[in-house]
Amino acid sequence: MFRLVLTARLLDEAALRQNRMGRAPFVVPAEGHEGCQVGTAWAMRRGIDVWLPYYRDGGVVLTAGMTPYEIFLGIFAKADDPSSGGRQMPSHWGHRALGIITGSSPIATQVPHAAGIAYAIKYRNEDAVVASWFGDGATSAGDWHEGLNFAGIHRLPVVFVCENNHYAISVPQSKQMAIDDVADRAAGYGFPGVVVDGNDVLACYAAMKEAHDRARAGEGPTLIECKTYRFLGHTSDDDDKTYRSRDEVEEARHHDPLHVFGEYLRSQGLLDDVGAEELRGDVKGEIDEALAAAWDASDPEPTSALRHVFAGDDEDDR
Ligand SMILES: Cc1ncc(C[n+]2csc(CCOP(=O)(O)OP(=O)(O)O)c2C)c(N)n1
């Protein structure tokens, strides 16, 4: 688990450097969110459950089994990018073999998709659980409320995970909703909403495990709100200095989930300086190698630019 949190962090740093070098046009940093992403995703079953992440979810898709190489293929828009063959915006994650459903650019559209997929799973009496991740801003969208309402009515096997970093780009939470906890909204749809410290990886895992068990037992959906923070701008195109103070960001960094988790492991005698350095070197090596290989991978054929744009014009369209 710690390795995944660290991989998500180092991958982010590497991707941002590629952006600043002019090689990656657009990246979405996850820094600060890795704890709740890996913690919640850890309770999911690879190859069985269905994942509907949002654009900031590098830690979720890594936990689902996407490799750093595959993630860089997307960032560099290469032909073998599993999300879209290099044809969608980066971070619109999709991976057919891993059960990751690609998202659309309007926020919260993955939420009714998740409810619909969960309905199909219940209808067919299958064992899978569906999870959908999103930010606090997405909970202002109509799609979000429709998805939760439908899931509550039909007691569907789905978990909704809010990564509340308190901003929708530049709009603070206080301008998005008149309540402190997004989790309160679950009551309106007839199922539990829980608040968890999003910087505490294990607490996020515990909340998700319970929700996942509930879903599998036919007890219906859960909304989990992870209180977190994003340390960097909304995307590589955003200057967050225009809407929040450096003091606020600095304060949040004291609760960095990577640091908190590392300290916990040290306190349990599971990590020391040598082990931490070795792990960092190992993960860094893996990321450098993935990055170089993805950079050298083939670009999509120009003639494929219109594939998947119109329904039914391709044998692959299903
Ligand atoms: C329906 C819709 N409205 C607005 C946007 C523009 N937009 C893109 S990301 C974003 C902020 C979303 O914030 P949040 O859900 O809190 O996630 P975060 O980026 O903070 O992780 C907005 C408003 C959009 N993509 N779709």
The ligand as an SDF file (V2000), in Angstrom:
LIG
                    3D

 26 27  0  0  0  0  0  0  0  0999 V2000
  -20.6440   19.8950  -15.8620 C   0  0  0  0  0  0  0  0  0  0  0  0
  -19.2990   20.5780  -15.7700 C   0  0  0  0  0  0  0  0  0  0  0  0
  -19.2070   21.8110  -15.2470 N   0  0  0  0  0  0  0  0  0  0  0  0
  -17.9970   22.4020  -15.1490 C   0  0  0  0  0  0  0  0  0  0  0  0
  -16.8800   21.7780  -15.5890 C   0  0  0  0  0  0  0  0  0  0  0  0
  -15.5150   22.4420  -15.4700 C   0  0  0  0  0  0  0  0  0  0  0  0
  -14.7850   21.7750  -14.4040 N   0  0  0  0  0  0  0  0  0  0  0  0
  -13.8370   20.8430  -14.6590 C   0  0  0  0  0  0  0  0  0  0  0  0
  -13.1490   20.2510  -13.2870 S   0  0  0  0  0  0  0  0  0  0  0  0
  -14.0840   21.2540  -12.3020 C   0  0  0  0  0  0  0  0  0  0  0  0
  -13.9300   21.2540  -10.8080 C   0  0  0  0  0  0  0  0  0  0  0  0
  -14.3630   20.0040  -10.1630 C   0  0  0  0  0  0  0  0  0  0  0  0
  -14.0610   20.0720   -8.8080 O   0  0  0  0  0  0  0  0  0  0  0  0
  -14.1690   18.8260   -7.8830 P   0  0  0  0  0  0  0  0  0  0  0  0
  -15.3050   17.9540   -8.3260 O   0  0  0  0  0  0  0  0  0  0  0  0
  -14.2030   19.2950   -6.4810 O   0  0  0  0  0  0  0  0  0  0  0  0
  -12.8490   17.9850   -8.1520 O   0  0  0  0  0  0  0  0  0  0  0  0
  -11.3400   18.4520   -7.9770 P   0  0  0  0  0  0  0  0  0  0  0  0
  -10.8920   18.9170   -9.3500 O   0  0  0  0  0  0  0  0  0  0  0  0
  -11.3210   19.5300   -6.9480 O   0  0  0  0  0  0  0  0  0  0  0  0
  -10.5700   17.2560   -7.5640 O   0  0  0  0  0  0  0  0  0  0  0  0
  -14.9330   22.0330  -13.0680 C   0  0  0  0  0  0  0  0  0  0  0  0
  -15.8910   23.0330  -12.5100 C   0  0  0  0  0  0  0  0  0  0  0  0
  -17.0100   20.4900  -16.1440 C   0  0  0  0  0  0  0  0  0  0  0  0
  -15.9580   19.7770  -16.5740 N   0  0  0  0  0  0  0  0  0  0  0  0
  -18.2340   19.8910  -16.2140 N   0  0  0  0  0  0  0  0  0  0  0  0
  1  2  1  0
  2  3  1  0
  2 26  2  0
  3  4  2  0
  4  5  1  0
  5  6  1  0
  5 24  2  0
  6  7  1  0
  7  8  2  0
  7 22  1  0
  8  9  1  0
  9 10  1  0
 10 11  1  0
 10 22  2  0
 11 12  1  0
 12 13  1  0
 13 14  1  0
 14 15  2  0
 14 16  1  0
 14 17  1  0
 17 18  1  0
 18 19  2  0
 18 20  1  0
 18 21  1  0
 22 23  1  0
 24 25  1  0
 24 26  1  0
M  CHG  1   7   1
M  END
$$$$
